Amino acid sequence: MSDAKSSEATPVDKEDNWGYDLYPERRGETVRPKWWQIAIFGAGQTNIEKVTCERNVYNCFENSPLVQLMYSALKASGCEINLRRHIACEVCDIKVSGGYDPKLNQIVICQNVARDKGIIQGILTHEMIHMFDACRHELDFKSLHHLACTEIRAANLTHCSFMSAMFQGDASFFRIKKQHAECVKTKALGSVMAVRPDVTKEEALAAIDKVFIKCYNDLEPIGRRIRRNSADMFRAYQEKGNYGYD
């Protein structure tokens, strides 16, 4: 996976403003950690971080039911993933742990932030949903509504559970029915705002609300919402044949 990133730096069109400022290596910059990042987090060991990240990514592709399901779905859709071509471990802004680069059709794992296999599994699944949407639905990241929809789907299928909604302040034991949808909206809003800093919170919320029902009800390709500490990911993997995924 060490050659995953294109050797040529990709020029960034400001109109595409999808969040390249959060991924300095995508702009051809050399990242130097600040002193406090070195002191507190042990940052700066770039080569070790990259090797560890790549090993964790490989482990997820070998052992994670969700990642394997998404791999099968992408392959069945004509967009098979090649680890060396489509996954890149890089140093990122500490505000993010990963991302999807639609220009290069690559998933970025932030090696300086995502240091745990469980976290990397979540990042891979989330970003593979964006990759799936780009493959199957001709996703246009310049469209705020398209961006809102794919962020809704990724949060809906992989992130929100009762506990995560509680931590975000979107749920209580007295309004369980709406907790998941509110968690998804909160997560999607944060993702849209991170990618599109040129958009106001009100504009992002309006886009999310406009497409929410349709995108929230679209469970392809996982087929179910994954609850934390449940067997849902294993059930989803076992059911992949129902969707024609090998």
N, C-alpha and C positions, 0 to 999 in steps of 0.2 A: 504493500500500500504506500510505500514511501514516494512513489512517483505519481500519486493520485492527482496532485494539482498540476494544472497546465504550466509549462515552463515559461509561458509568456504572460505577463501581467495584463489583465483585462481592463481596458479603459472604461471608466464609469460615466455613463450619460446621466446628468443630474435629473433628467425627467424620469429615469428608471428608479431613482432613489429608494431602493429596496432594503437598504441598511448596510451598505458596504463600509460605512464608517465604523461598524462594529467588528469588522473582519479585516484588520490592517494588512494581513498577508495577501488578501485578495487584491489589494491596491499596490502590491509589490514593495511594501514597507517592511523593514526589519524591526521587530518588536523588542524593546528593552524594558524589562520589568522595573517598577519603582522599588526603592529600598525597602519600603514596608511590605510589599508583596513578597520580596525575598525573605525578609525576617519572619513574617507571620506564616506564609503559605509555602515557603521553600521554592518559590518561583525562580525561573531562570535556567533550570536544568532541561533545556528544550529538547535535546536528543533523547533523554531518558523519558520525558513526558510523552514524546511522540511514539516511541517504541511501546510504552505501556498502553497508550491509547489504542494503537493498532492491534495489540494483542487482545484487548478488551472487545474491540469491534469484531475481530475474528471469532472470539468466543461466543459473542451474541449470535452471529450468523450460524454457528455450529449448534448452539444449545437453546436459544430463545424461541419458544413457539410463536410469539408475535412477530419477531423479525423474520422467521422462516415463512410465516404466512404471507407477510408483505412481500417477501422475495418471490414467492410463488405467484402472487397476484400480479406483480409487475412483469414477471416472465410471461404469464399467460396473456398479458396485454401488449406484448411485443416490446417491452422495455426492460429487458433483463439487466440486473445490476452486475457490474464487474467491480470487485472491491478496489482494484488499483485505479480504475478510471473514475468511479462514481462516489467514493468515500475519501474524504481528506481530513486528517487530524492536523489542526492548526492552533496557533496562539490567537486568542480573540480578546475583545474587550470583556472585562469581568461581568458586564451586565447580562451577557448571554452565555448559554452553554452549548449552543449548536445553531444550525441554520440550513436552509436550502438555497443554493445558488441557481436560479433559473437560467442564467446565461450559459453556464457551463454544465448544467444538469448534474450538479454535485451536492452531496450532503457534507456539511462541515461539522465535525465534532471538535469542540473547544478543549484541547488537551490540557490547558492550564486551569480549566474549571471543572470539567467532567472527568473525575478520577476514579469513579466507581462503576462496576459492570452494570449494576441496576440502573444507575442514572443514564448510562450510555444506551442501554436497552430502550429506555423511554424516549431518549433523543432520536435514536434511529427510527423507531416506530412512528413518532410524530413527523419527522422529516420525510419518511418514506410515503406517508399519506399525501404530503404536498407533491412528491415526485409522482405518485399514482395519479393525482388529480391533473398534473401537468401532462401526463401521458395519455390519460383516457378522456379528459374533458377540455383539452386545449386551454388550460388555465392561463389567463393573462394577468401577470402580476402588476401591470400598470393600472388595472381596474380595481378600484377600492372594493367593489362588491365581490369580485372574484377572490381577492385576498381575504376579505372577511369570511367568505364561505369556506375556504380551505382551512382557515384558522379555527373556525367553529367545528369543522369535522375532526380536525386533529385533537382538539381539546375534548370533544365529545367522546371520541372513541378510545382515548388513551390516558387522559389525565384526571378527570373529575370523578371523585368518589365522595361519600358523605364526609369522611375525615378531612379531605383536602378542601372541600367546600366550607367546613367549619373553620379551618385555619384561615381561609380567605375572608371569612365573615359573611358568607353567602348562604349559610344554612343554620338552622337550629333544630332541636328535636320537635319543635312545634310547627314547623313548616317543611317537613321532609319532601312533600310532593314536588315543590318547586326548586329544591336545593340544587339539583344536578344542572338544570337549565341555567340557573343564575351563575353557578360556578363556571359553566362553559362560556357564558357571555363575558365574565370577568377575565378569564384566561385569554379568550380571543381578543378582547380589547387591549390587554397588555401586549400581545404579540403584534397586533396591527400597529399600535403606537410605536413599538420598538423598530419595526421595519419602515414605517412611514412617519418620520418626525415632522414632515411638512403638513400633516393632517391634524386638525384639532380633535380633541376628545369628543366633542359634539358630532363632528363629521363621521368619526369612526363608529360611534354608537348608532348613528342613523343608518350607516351601511350595514352594521351587524343586525339591527332590528329588521331591516328590509328583507334580508335573505335568511333570517334565522330559522323559521319553521321548516323551510325546504331543506336547508343544509343540516339542521339538527336531526331530521328524520332520515337522512341518507347515511346508512350504516355500512355501505360498501367500502372496502372489501372484507372488513373484519366480521361484519354481520351481527355484532352485539356490542354493547357498551361494557368496557372492562372495569370491573370493580376491584378495588385494592384488596389484597389478601384473600382473593377468591380463586376458584378454578376456572374463571371465565376465559383466560388466555388459552388454556389447554382445550376447553370446549370449542373455542373459535378455531383453533388449529385442526381439531378433529372434524370440524364441519366444513373445512375449506373445499372439500370435494363437491359440496352442494353448489358451489359457485363456479365449478369447472377449473379449480386450481389444483395442480398436481402436488 
